[in-house]
């Protein structure tokens, strides 16, 4: 887990100062060392930079940039190939000799042996840039779901830069931060970003998860053309026991992600997903005879509506893990906002990211360098309330009316939905887009607001749903899962987790995103995910006698949330008012005066609470911190 930098420029360019500055900008991603490589290839000059967070093979032999034995290949890489031990053994049987224990050397050997197809053999999270010197060719790739980031930007003078974080471009000649109007609208109004290759910075793009670029230096000069190397596909489950099949893959995923030469801990929110990871890991560590107690880290809340202490305590009693807790303080929220914004690179959707920040900071203070977390389960196993609409829509479209009515009753009883909310869920995916807008507001979800609080003309954006450009609205649980995994949910969560963890020099690993597990989940019938009001059914069944029963059977969902509504209305309304005014000023006219009026309505209870006020505050803080211009 590290930070990479790469620069490609025409002959005559001096790259050393620039690559050093780019690499320094992400020192937090790799406090354990740095390295550089410089090449002159024909009419091109190349520079690679790397900051190292040492996790596997802590010796100097694991430093990057790393060359192949004949020095024809050179790589900078961020991530972990969890099955590197198995791949190493396979390559050794074919005559390859290794000089380090690092997974970086395995990538180089795999590329030499299998070419670009080596990606299909990797089980891990990764982003890398590899230079094939004899062929004057560059190969860059990102893991299947984009757990690790990879951005690129071309300067006005023609230099092409790749980086782990957007802030690395801000130190380069010709950089100018300009807002991407449509993507900014998607975030502020719809709470959505990272759903396309574009970012909120107009000229910065990312390599989407599951894509790669292979091109000569001359071809790169004409443009970066990513191609998809991984296509998400359901995996057939052999046998009749879906829970047993799912549990088998989950256990192997956790086993692989416990591999490290440094202390490994876990996030523990008290929810089903993180608790499952903790409990599965606990069994494996005990079986392996681990001497030290497993370390877990949790966020608590002084507001009982958002506190999961009873569930956290249940897991701690059940496993005997060591648990450290933090209650993210409201008092430092706005003071920390510029730092959070700088590390996140782009605005973020709620103060839950602030809670996650404190959890990783607590883990770092306790000497833990690797953390397991539960991201990805909700998207593959119908864990969100948005799946209620998908389930009901699916039953209705199939004409399964009795099951539709039973599901309606079960959802209302289990999740305490009002009759109006339940009707809105039922109609949400069955009606035309124009009719769905008021339904989305009823369900407290984003909807088109036009020029209410946002000056669309100033922003240069249209008030359209970003979902339409992504193929329209999902109509069943499978389509909803694919949409959330690839576009509308998971990419944002992975972005926030990567920045929060790496800001504290911690590697975050996500066992639920083992591609075998995701494909297994997608291959299951939707009844295994959501039926009779029970979400994530296959996981609940797989964790029978593994999880404490009160956690396994809980129906509510909180996560690392904060009491944001309480903070806004009662804890620090003046702080939110001041932050909104500052956001309006920093937005250069994008946020209209109605934004402050909207905030007042939320504070007074005249308008339902949503995360829209925070998104506006975060957007303004982002424009100020990165000096973003509108024109």
N, C-alpha and C positions, 0 to 999 in steps of 0.2 A: 504494500500500500504506500503510494508515493505521489509525487507531483512531477509531471513531465513538461518539457518545453521543446519545441522544434521550430527552426527557422530555415527557410529556403529562399535564396535571393540570387539575382544575376551576379556574374563575376564582377569583382571590384567592390562589393559591399563589405563593410566591416561589421561582423556579426558578434564579436566577442562581448562588447559592452551590453548589447541588447539581450543576448541569451543569458548573461549573468543577471541582469535586472529582472528578466522574466522568472528565472529560477528563484531569486531572492523573494519574489512576491508570494511564493507558496512555501516558504520555509516551514510554516506550521504543518504542512503535509508530510514533511520529511526532515525531522530534526537530527537524524542519525548520520547524515553525510550528504555530500553533493558531488557531482561529477559532470564533465563536459567532453564533447567530441566535436571536432571541426574537420570538414572535408572540402576539397576542391574537386569537383567532378565536371569536366568540360567547361561549359559556360556558366556553371552554377557554383554557388558557395552554400554549404550546409552546416548547420550548427545544432547540436542536441544538448539539452541540459536536463538534470535530474536531481530531485531531492529525495532522500531515502528514509523511509520508516522501516526499520529492520524487523521483520517478523519471522522469516524462514532463512536459515543460514546467516547468522548474525556476523559472520566473519567479514573481513574486507573483500574476500573473494566474491561476495554478493553485490558489490557496488555496481552502479550503472553510471553512464551508458556501458553496455556490455557487448563485447565483440564475440563472434564465432571464432572457433579455433584458428581458422585461416584468415581471420579479420576481413572477410568479404561481407559479412552481415554485421550491422550494429543496431541496437535496440534501446529505446527508453520505454519503460513500461510501468503501469500503475494497476495494482490488483493482486489477485491470488488465483493460481490454478490449483484447485483443491485436489485434483487427481494427478498431480505432478509425479507422485511416487510410482503410480502404476504406469504412467507414460514413460517415465525414466527406465523402468524395468523392460518395457517393450522395446524401447530404442536400444538399450544395451544388448538385448538379444539379437539385434540386427547389426551389432558391431560398433555402436556409438560409444565413445568414451567421454565421461564427464569429469570436470575438474572442480566443480562446486556442488553444494547440495541445494542450490537455489532453483526455484521454479522458472526464473528468467532464462537460465541456460537451457531448460527443457523446451521453452518456447522457441529459442533459436534452433535447437536440434530438430524439433518437430517441423518447423518451417523448412529447414533444409531437406528433411525427408519427405514431407507430404505437400509442401507448397502451401498455397492459400487455403487448401482444404484442411489444414491442421486445425483450423478454428472449430470444426465440427467435433473434434476429439476432446476439446477442452471443456471441463466442468468447472466453471469458476466465474469470477467477475474480473473484467480486464478492459483496459484501454491502452493501446501501444502504438508507437510509430517505429517502423523498422526500415532501415536503409539497406538496399541490396546494391552494393557499390559496383560490382562488375557490370551489372545491367543498367546502372544509373536509374534505379527504380525505387519508388517509395511504396510501402504498404502500411496502412493504418487501419485499425479495427477496434470495434467496441463490442462488449459482451452482449448476449442475447437480449437481455431486458434493460440494458443501459444502467447497470448498477454503478459503474464507474464512468465519469464524464470525459468527453473529448470534444473540444471546441476548435474552430478555425476562423481566421480573419485574414483578409488580404489588405495590405497597406496601399495608400494611393500611389506609391512608387513601385508597386508590384511584388513586394515581399509577401510570402505566405507563411503564416504562423499557426502552429497547433499548440494547444495548451490544455491543462487539466481544469483551470478556472479562468473565467472571463477577465478577472482583474489583471491577469498576466499581460493582456494586450494593452492595458492603460499605460505601460512604461515604454511603449514602442513609438518610434518616430511616425508621425502622421495620424496617430490615434485621435479620434474625436467621438465622444459619446453622443449618439443621437437616438431619440426614441423611435421604436418601431410601433407606429400608431395602432395598427390592427391588433397586434399581439398585446399591446398595453390595454386596449379595450377588452380583449378576451380575459385578461387577468383581473382588472378592476371590476368589471361588471359580472363576469361569469366565474371568476375564481379559478381560471384555467391558464396554465402555461406549460411549456415543454411538451405540448401536444403536436408540434410540428418541428421541422428542422430549424425554424427561426427562433430567435430569442427576443427579449425586449429591447436589446441593442440592435439598431437597424442593420448594421453590417456584420454582425457576429452570427455564425451558424454553428450547429452542433451535428456531429455524426449521430444519427439515431441509433438506439439499441438494435443489435442484430444486423448492422451494416458495416461495410468496409470500403476502403479505397485502395486500388492498386493501379499505379500509373507511373510512367516515366517522368522525369523532372520537366521535360518539355510539355508533356500532357498536363501536368499540374499547373503550368503557367497559363494554360487556356481555361482551367476551371477544375473544381473538385466535384467529381461525379460519384457519389456513394452508390453502392449496389447492395442489395439485401443478400446476406449469406445465410440467414436463419429465418425460416417461416414457422410461425407457431402452429402446431398441429396437434389434435387430440391423440392420445396414446391408448390403444385398446387395453382394457384390464382383463387379464386372464383369470378365470375362475369366477366364482359367484360372490366371494367375500370382498366387497369394495373397501371396507374399513381396514381389513388385514393388508390388502395391497397398498393402500395409501400409507399405512403405518410403516410398512417395510421400507418404502422409499424415503419417508421422512426420517426414519432412524438412520439410514445410510447417509442422508444429506447432513444431518447433525454430526455424525461421526467424522465425515470429511472436513467439516468446518471447525472441528476442535483441534485440527492439526496446526501447531504453531510452536515456535521456540521461545515464546514469551507468555506471560499470564493471559488467560482467556476468561472473560466474564460475560454476563448477560444482562440485557435490559429486562426488567420485570415490572410491567404496568399493572398486573393483576388481571388483565384480560385473558381470553382463551388462548390467543396465539403466542404471546410471549411466555405465558405460563407453560404451554405445551413444550416450547423449546427448552425452558429451564428444567422441566421434569424429565424430558428425554435425555438431555445432556447429563443430568444428575445420575440417572441410572447407568449411563455408559461410563462416566467417570468412576463411579463406585465399583463397577465391574472391572475396571482397569486398575483398581487399587490406588486411586489418587489419594494422596495424603492430606493435601490442603483442602479446606472447605471451598466449595464453589462460590464465586463472588457474584452477587446480583445488585442492581442499582435501580432505584425507583423514585418517581416523583409523587408527592402527596399534595393535598390541598386542604386548607383550613375550612373550605366550604364543603360540607358533607355531601352536597349534590354531585361534586366532582372528585370526591376522594375515594380511592379504591383500596384503602388500607386493610379492610377486612379480608379482601381477596389476596392481597400481597401476603398478609400474615398467614393465611391458610396454606399458601404454597411454601412459605418458609417453614412452617411446622411440618408439612408433609415431606419435605426434602432435607431439612437441616442446613440449607444454604446460608451463607453469610450475606446479610442484606444491609445496604446503606441507603438512606433516604434523604431527599431534599424537598423542601417546599419553596418553589420558585417565588421570590419576593416581588410583589407589585412595586415596592419602593424603588427598585433599580431598573424596572422595565424600560422606561423612556431614556434613562441614562445609557443603557446598554444598546439601545436601538441602532445607533450609528455603527457600532462594532458588529452587531448581528447582521446588519445590512451589508457591510463590507464583506463579511465571510460568505453570505448567501449569494452574492453577485447580482441577484435579482430580488424584487420584492416578494414577501411571503404572506401566506393566506390567513394566518391566525396566530395568536400568542401561544398555541401549542408548540410551535417551533422554539419558543423561548423556554418552555418546560423541558423539551428534549435537550436543548443546549445545556441546561443545568445538570441533567443526568449525565451527559458525557463529561462535563467538567468535573463532576463528582468522581466518576470512574478514573479519570486521569489523575486526580489528586490521590487516589488510592493505588496508583501504580499499575493499572490495568491498561494494556495496549490493544487488545482485541475484544470486541463485544459482539455477541450474537443478539439478533433482534428479530421481531416477528413480522416484518413488512412482507406483503404479498399474499397473505392468506385470505384476507377479506375479498380481494379482487377475484381470486380463483374459486372461492367457496361461498360466494353470495353472502358476505358478512355485513354489507351495508343496507340501510333502509331503502336505498334506491333500487335494490333488487326486488323489493315487494312488488313494484309496478311491473317489472320484467316477468316475474312469476305469474302474476294475475293475467298479464297480457298474453303470455304463452298459453295458459289454460283456456282463455277465452277464444283465442284464434284457432285452437284445436277443437273447439266445440265441447270441451270437457266441463260442462256447466255445473254438475254436481260437485266435482272437485274444486271448481272455481268458488262456489259458495262455501264449501268447507274451509278452503284456504282463507277466505275473507273472515269467517268467524274466528279461525285460529289466530290470524294476525291481530285482529282486534283484541282478543283475550290476552294473548301472550305479550304484546307490545303496547297495550293500553292506548290504542288508537281511537280517536273519536270517530263517529259515523261519517263526519265530513272529511276527515283526513283519509279514512279508508276508501271513501268514494273517489277522492282525488287520486289516490294510488291506483285504483282500479281503472280510472279513465286516462291516466297520464300518458300511456304509450299507445292508446287506442284511438286518440282523437287527432285532428289536424294540428299543425304547429301553431296556428293562430289561436286556437281554443286552448292549447296547452299552456300558454303564457300565464294566464291567471291561476291555473292549477299549480304551476311551479311556485308561484308566490305563496299560495296556500300551504304548500309543503316546505316553505322557507328555503327554497332553492333559487339559484340565480335565474333571472329572466331578462329579456331585452328591456332596457329602461330608456333607450333613445337618448335624448339630450336633457334628461332630468338633472343628473348631477355631473355629467361629463359633457364637455364641449367637443362634440364629435368633429366639427369642422376644424377646430384648432388642433385636434389630435390627428386628423387625417384618416378617420376610421369610419366604418359603416356599422350600424346597429343590427348586426346579423348574428345568428347563433353559430359559434364555431363548430358545433356538432354536425351541421349540415355539410361542411367541407370535409368532415371525417367519415362521410357515408350515411349520415342521417341518424335517427334515433334507434337504438337497439330494441328489438321486439321480443326477446326471450332472454333467459338467464345466460346461455352460452354467448350470445352476441354481446350482452352487457359485460361479461367477464373479459372477452377479448378487447372490447373498447376500453375498459378500465385498466387492463394490463398494459396496453400499448399506447394509450393516449390520455385518458381523462383523469386518472387517479395515481397510478403507480409511478409514472415518470416524475411527478411533482414530489411525491413522498421520498423517492430515492434521491432526488436533488437535495432536499432539505436534510435528509439523514447524512448524506455524504459530507455536506458542508459543516453541519453541526459536529459530527464526529471528527473530521479532519482538522477542524479549527483547534481541537484539543489533542491532535496527534494520536488519534485512535482509529483503528481499522474496524469498521462495522460490517458484519457478515450477516446475510439474510438466508437462512436455511430453506424457507418456504419458496425461494426463487431458484432452487435447483431445477433446471429445465425438465428433468425427468418427473419431478413432482408436479409441476405446472401442467405438463402434458397429460399426466395421469388424471389430474383433477378435471381437465377439460374433456377427457374421454368418458367421464361419468355422466349418467343421466341427471337431470336437474333435481330430481327427487332426492338424490344423495347430498345435495347442497342446501336446498331450501324446500321444505314441505311441512304442512300443518303448523306454519309459523316458526319453525325451528331452523335457524341459520347454521351453516357449516356442519351439517349433520354427519358427514363422513368423518370429519376430524373429531367431533364429539364422541362418536362411536369408537374410533381408533384409540382415543385417549382414555377409554374406560379402564379404571383401576390404575391409570398412570397419573391422572390429575386428581386433585381433591374434588369431590363431587360438587361442592358448592360453586367451584369455578367451572367445572365441565358443563354444568347445567344452567349457568347464569344466562339471562336473556338480554340484559342491558349491555351497552358498549360505551366506554369512555376513552380509554387510552391515555397517553400523556397529555391530557387536556388541562387547561387552566380555567379558573372561574371568570372568564372574560366578560360575560354579561354582568356579573356582580361587580367586577372591577370598573366597568364602564358606567354603570348606573349609580353605584354607591361608593365604591372604593376610591376611585380617582376620576370623577367626571371632569374636573377642571384640567387634569392631565390630558385626557382624551380631547377636550375642547381645544386646548393649546396645541396639541399635536395635529389636530385637523386643520387649524388655522395655518400652522407652519407648512403642512402638506399642500394647502391651497396656494400659498405663496411660492413654494418650491416647484409646483406643477406648471408654472408659467401660463396660467389661464386654462389648463386642461380641466382641473376640478373647479366647477362652478360654485358660486355662493350657496346654491341649494344643498351642497354637501354638508355644510355646517348646520343648515336647517334640518336635514335628514337626521344628523347625529342628535340634535335636540329632541326630535320626535322619538328616537330610540331611548334616550335617557329618560324621557317623561313617560314612556310606556305607550305612546300613541301609535307607535310602529313596532312590529315584532322585531326582536333581536336577530340579527344575522351577522356574518363576518364582513359585510360590505364596509362598515366604517373602518375596520382595521386595514382592509385592503387598500383603501384610499390613503390612510396614514402611512402605511408601508410604502406605497407607490411614491408619495411625496418624499419620504425619507430616502428612498433609492435615488430619485432624481437629484436630491441635494448631495448625497454622499458621493455619487459618481459624476456629478456636474453634467447631467444629461441635458442636452438641448433639444428643443422641439423641431426646429428647422434644420 
